């Protein structure tokens, strides 16, 4: 066994790398100077996203509107659920350097262990999946984002569904929804499994628990107000940006001024079409590829997708490639995704290329869009041979 394979099968070493990345990013952000989002604007810490999460807890217990502007405290709006704000209190009461580090470590650890919890993948393949996501993990934790956590929870959802641990599967899935609402797309995975009644009531229990959790610290009137305010924020957010998404790609490449709703509806239809192949539900490769479709779809059809969001799509690309028998065409797409999705924001590409071509033309999203197109085609028409068989 060569050195590369020894590394790929060494779970402890890869864990150390993951946790090291999280700790490095945390300390880098903590010790960096203040920054402004606009010239001459208010100065904020370099770990502004963590501060937003932290302050949401204190705003919650102080009876404030979580979704208002707090210009003196944070450089952006809080966009997660009231329940997330309450749960984040576990970290919010800690010193910033400790809370920030634990937050990033949580993201990295959940992603790491979710991959090792996947059934039917050998140790080396799990190592390959994790290594493929390393750079995107760094990008995510450098921005103190929750995206690695969401990717890990969706992978855990699949793993628990495969092992018929429906209470845990529904807990993981509902958790993603109350972090970022687009996790709701993962509900499509339920269709692939036989015990839908149990999945329905376990999900309902967790939804009720997460929904009403803020009542621990707020009264009913404030509770209703917060959910209305959250809903208003999300509905008004729809027209703000095109992001690194299918919509942004269509506009920058083809000049199409497309209606976002129409694009989203088309995306939903294409996503759902493979679910008509009901006989394939018994095929593990089909189920794994549907998970990959979920992971990529929630990013490329998200008009607010940013570079740190792509750890979720990277997990989907890895699941797509390593769940089925490798082909030359798929390998080319995998390499393109690694180069232009994972590496394009890094200094490996000169600044004039990044600013002149990669950013304006949403290049980071394009390989994932191509992979999702190929993935959808495979789900609709492919034979879907497992990785170990031709």
PEKA-V473295 format. One record per residue. RES is the residue in three letters. PSI is psi in whole degrees, -180 to 180 (NA if undefined). Layout:
res->RES psi->PSI
res->RES psi->PSI
This chain:
res->UNK psi->126
res->UNK psi->175
res->UNK psi->-39
res->UNK psi->-45
res->UNK psi->-35
res->UNK psi->-38
res->UNK psi->-44
res->UNK psi->-30
res->UNK psi->1
res->UNK psi->95
res->UNK psi->-40
res->UNK psi->-42
res->UNK psi->-44
res->UNK psi->-37
res->UNK psi->-43
res->UNK psi->-41
res->UNK psi->-46
res->UNK psi->-49
res->UNK psi->-35
res->UNK psi->-41
res->UNK psi->-44
res->UNK psi->-44
res->UNK psi->-42
res->UNK psi->-48
res->UNK psi->-38
res->UNK psi->-49
res->UNK psi->-37
res->UNK psi->-46
res->UNK psi->-43
res->UNK psi->-41
res->UNK psi->0
res->UNK psi->160
res->UNK psi->178
res->UNK psi->157
res->UNK psi->160
res->UNK psi->143
res->UNK psi->-16
res->UNK psi->149
res->UNK psi->126
res->UNK psi->8
res->UNK psi->-176
res->UNK psi->144
res->UNK psi->137
res->UNK psi->165
res->UNK psi->163
res->UNK psi->-7
res->UNK psi->51
res->UNK psi->-39
res->UNK psi->-40
res->UNK psi->-41
res->UNK psi->-39
res->UNK psi->-47
res->UNK psi->-45
res->UNK psi->-50
res->UNK psi->-26
res->UNK psi->-35
res->UNK psi->-46
res->UNK psi->-36
res->UNK psi->-37
res->UNK psi->-52
res->UNK psi->-17
res->UNK psi->0
res->UNK psi->24
res->UNK psi->167
res->UNK psi->114
res->UNK psi->-25
res->UNK psi->19
res->UNK psi->167
res->UNK psi->132
res->UNK psi->73
res->UNK psi->-34
res->UNK psi->-16
res->UNK psi->-38
res->UNK psi->155
res->UNK psi->13
res->UNK psi->175
res->UNK psi->151
res->UNK psi->131
res->UNK psi->8
res->UNK psi->-179
res->UNK psi->159
res->UNK psi->-33
res->UNK psi->-39
res->UNK psi->-42
res->UNK psi->-41
res->UNK psi->-47
res->UNK psi->-33
res->UNK psi->-12
res->UNK psi->-25
res->UNK psi->-38
res->UNK psi->-29
res->UNK psi->-30
res->UNK psi->-6
res->UNK psi->160
res->UNK psi->147
res->UNK psi->-45
res->UNK psi->-36
res->UNK psi->-47
res->UNK psi->-43
res->UNK psi->-46
res->UNK psi->-45
res->UNK psi->-35
res->UNK psi->-48
res->UNK psi->-37
res->UNK psi->-40
res->UNK psi->-47
res->UNK psi->-48
res->UNK psi->-41
res->UNK psi->-42
res->UNK psi->-43
res->UNK psi->-45
res->UNK psi->-54
res->UNK psi->-26
res->UNK psi->-36
res->UNK psi->-42
res->UNK psi->-14
res->UNK psi->-9
res->UNK psi->133
res->UNK psi->156
res->UNK psi->7
res->UNK psi->132
res->UNK psi->169
res->UNK psi->-41
res->UNK psi->-42
res->UNK psi->-39
res->UNK psi->-39
res->UNK psi->-41
res->UNK psi->-42
res->UNK psi->-45
res->UNK psi->-43
res->UNK psi->-38
res->UNK psi->-29
res->UNK psi->-2
res->UNK psi->-50
res->UNK psi->-41
res->UNK psi->-34
res->UNK psi->-45
res->UNK psi->-44
res->UNK psi->-42
res->UNK psi->-48
res->UNK psi->-25
res->UNK psi->-22
res->UNK psi->11
res->UNK psi->33
res->UNK psi->165
res->UNK psi->7
res->UNK psi->-37
res->UNK psi->-37
res->UNK psi->-44
res->UNK psi->-45
res->UNK psi->-45
res->UNK psi->-42
res->UNK psi->-37
res->UNK psi->-38
res->UNK psi->-41
res->UNK psi->-40
res->UNK psi->-48
res->UNK psi->-46
res->UNK psi->-43
res->UNK psi->-36
res->UNK psi->-43
res->UNK psi->-32
res->UNK psi->8
res->UNK psi->30
res->UNK psi->78
res->UNK psi->-32
res->UNK psi->-44
res->UNK psi->-38
res->UNK psi->-48
res->UNK psi->-33
res->UNK psi->-47
res->UNK psi->-43
res->UNK psi->-46
res->UNK psi->-35
res->UNK psi->-41
res->UNK psi->-36
res->UNK psi->-37
res->UNK psi->-1
res->UNK psi->-64
res->UNK psi->129
res->UNK psi->-25
res->UNK psi->-10
res->UNK psi->-14
res->UNK psi->-24
res->UNK psi->-29
res->UNK psi->-16
res->UNK psi->-23
res->UNK psi->-27
res->UNK psi->-28
res->UNK psi->-32
res->UNK psi->-20
res->UNK psi->-4
res->UNK psi->149
res->UNK psi->-37
res->UNK psi->67
res->UNK psi->-29
res->UNK psi->-46
res->UNK psi->-40
res->UNK psi->-36
res->UNK psi->-49
res->UNK psi->-30
res->UNK psi->-40
res->UNK psi->-42
res->UNK psi->-40
res->UNK psi->-47
res->UNK psi->-37
res->UNK psi->-46
res->UNK psi->-43
res->UNK psi->-50
res->UNK psi->-37
res->UNK psi->-46
res->UNK psi->0
res->UNK psi->-39
res->UNK psi->-18
res->UNK psi->-12
res->UNK psi->-31
res->UNK psi->-8
res->UNK psi->160
res->UNK psi->174
res->UNK psi->-41
res->UNK psi->-45
res->UNK psi->-36
res->UNK psi->-51
res->UNK psi->-42
res->UNK psi->-43
res->UNK psi->-41
res->UNK psi->-35
res->UNK psi->-42
res->UNK psi->-41
res->UNK psi->-45
res->UNK psi->-41
res->UNK psi->-42
res->UNK psi->-47
res->UNK psi->-39
res->UNK psi->-36
res->UNK psi->-15
res->UNK psi->-14
res->UNK psi->-31
res->UNK psi->8
res->UNK psi->-41
res->UNK psi->160
res->UNK psi->-28
res->UNK psi->-174
res->UNK psi->75
res->UNK psi->178
res->UNK psi->-41
res->UNK psi->-47
res->UNK psi->-38
res->UNK psi->-46
res->UNK psi->-37
res->UNK psi->-45
res->UNK psi->-31
res->UNK psi->-39
res->UNK psi->-6
res->UNK psi->20
res->UNK psi->119
res->UNK psi->78
res->UNK psi->151
res->UNK psi->126
res->UNK psi->-36
res->UNK psi->-43
res->UNK psi->-42
res->UNK psi->-43
res->UNK psi->-43
res->UNK psi->-43
res->UNK psi->-41
res->UNK psi->-40
res->UNK psi->-44
res->UNK psi->-47
res->UNK psi->-38
res->UNK psi->-39
res->UNK psi->-24
res->UNK psi->-44
res->UNK psi->-23
res->UNK psi->-12
res->UNK psi->-17
res->UNK psi->69
res->UNK psi->-35
res->UNK psi->-24
res->UNK psi->-8
res->UNK psi->-25
res->UNK psi->-7
res->UNK psi->118
res->UNK psi->-40
res->UNK psi->-40
res->UNK psi->-45
res->UNK psi->-41
res->UNK psi->-38
res->UNK psi->-30
res->UNK psi->-38
res->UNK psi->-46
res->UNK psi->-40
res->UNK psi->-43
res->UNK psi->-48
res->UNK psi->-38
res->UNK psi->-41
res->UNK psi->-45
res->UNK psi->-16
res->UNK psi->-53
res->UNK psi->-17
res->UNK psi->18
res->UNK psi->111
res->UNK psi->-10
res->UNK psi->12
res->UNK psi->131
res->UNK psi->175
res->UNK psi->-45
res->UNK psi->-18
res->UNK psi->-21
res->UNK psi->-1
res->UNK psi->-32
res->UNK psi->-47
res->UNK psi->-38
res->UNK psi->-39
res->UNK psi->-38
res->UNK psi->-42
res->UNK psi->-44
res->UNK psi->-44
res->UNK psi->-41
res->UNK psi->-49
res->UNK psi->-44
res->UNK psi->2
res->UNK psi->-11
res->UNK psi->171
res->UNK psi->129
res->UNK psi->138
res->UNK psi->163
res->UNK psi->-42
res->UNK psi->-44
res->UNK psi->-37
res->UNK psi->-40
res->UNK psi->-44
res->UNK psi->-38
res->UNK psi->-45
res->UNK psi->-43
res->UNK psi->-41
res->UNK psi->-41
res->UNK psi->-42
res->UNK psi->-52
res->UNK psi->-21
res->UNK psi->-51
res->UNK psi->-45
res->UNK psi->-16
res->UNK psi->-32
res->UNK psi->-5
res->UNK psi->173
res->UNK psi->-2
res->UNK psi->-25
res->UNK psi->126
res->UNK psi->151
res->UNK psi->-39
res->UNK psi->-29
res->UNK psi->-44
res->UNK psi->-48
res->UNK psi->-28
res->UNK psi->-27
res->UNK psi->-53
res->UNK psi->-47
res->UNK psi->-50
res->UNK psi->-30
res->UNK psi->21
res->UNK psi->42
res->UNK psi->-32
res->UNK psi->-33
res->UNK psi->-25
res->UNK psi->-48
res->UNK psi->-36
res->UNK psi->-36
res->UNK psi->-43
res->UNK psi->-43
res->UNK psi->-44
res->UNK psi->-37
res->UNK psi->-46
res->UNK psi->-41
res->UNK psi->-45
res->UNK psi->-41
res->UNK psi->-45
res->UNK psi->-42
res->UNK psi->-33
res->UNK psi->-39
res->UNK psi->-11
res->UNK psi->162
res->UNK psi->-21
res->UNK psi->59
res->UNK psi->139
res->UNK psi->164
res->UNK psi->-33
res->UNK psi->-4
res->UNK psi->150
res->UNK psi->NA
